């Protein structure tokens, strides 16, 4: 029964494999694990410790209702200023706004400045684009999209 509590199989000497005594290698192993965990935390679109929303305004209910209830297709883009894929998608949307003016409404919604809308639409990963018309969700896409991808997506629902 005592063999179940041994950290290594009988006869295994961890110090022999590591080229020294096991306790002397503990800081190296700990440092390597810490680095690996640290790298995992910084990969992807992670929010900063204290997001700055001073430069982003909250969407007013009137502006939201106008886009939501319009007969034209509306594109709701949920994102954040600290999210690189969101910023790239914003640039693509800016380019499309000029081309599709009058046919499609675009509304960029910052998740930090608009927590109520973010919760209402159950937004998780960002960027998150939602197509709406006449008060109903038509379709949604998660992830960054190019101008051509967004245009094709919109055209498939016209």
Long-range contacts (C-beta under 8 A, 24 or more apart in sequence): 45-82, 45-83, 45-84, 45-85, 45-86, 45-125, 45-126, 47-80, 47-82, 47-112, 48-82, 51-80, 51-81, 51-82, 51-112, 52-81, 53-81, 53-110, 53-112, 53-113, 55-81, 56-81, 56-110, 56-112, 56-113, 57-113, 58-110, 58-113, 58-114, 59-107, 59-109, 59-113, 59-114, 59-117, 63-107, 64-107, 64-117, 66-105, 67-105, 67-107, 67-132, 68-132, 68-135, 69-134, 69-135, 70-105, 70-133, 70-134, 71-133, 71-134, 72-103, 72-104, 72-105, 72-133, 73-103, 73-104, 73-105, 73-131, 73-132, 73-133, 73-138, 73-154, 73-157, 73-158, 74-104, 74-105, 74-106, 74-107, 74-131, 74-132, 74-133, 75-104, 75-105, 75-106, 75-107, 75-129, 75-130, 75-131, 75-132, 75-150, 75-154, 76-107, 76-109, 76-121, 76-129, 76-130, 76-131, 76-132, 77-106, 77-107, 77-108, 77-109, 77-127, 77-128, 77-129, 77-130, 78-109, 78-111, 78-117, 78-118, 78-121, 78-123, 78-126, 78-127, 78-128, 78-129, 78-130, 79-108, 79-109, 79-110, 79-111, 79-126, 79-127, 79-128, 80-110, 80-111, 80-112, 80-126, 81-110, 81-112, 83-126, 83-127, 85-126, 85-127, 85-143, 85-144, 86-126, 86-127, 86-144, 88-144, 89-127, 89-129, 89-144, 89-145, 89-150, 92-145, 92-146, 92-147, 92-150, 93-150, 95-147, 96-147, 96-150, 96-151, 99-151, 100-151, 100-154, 104-154, 129-153, 131-157, 133-157
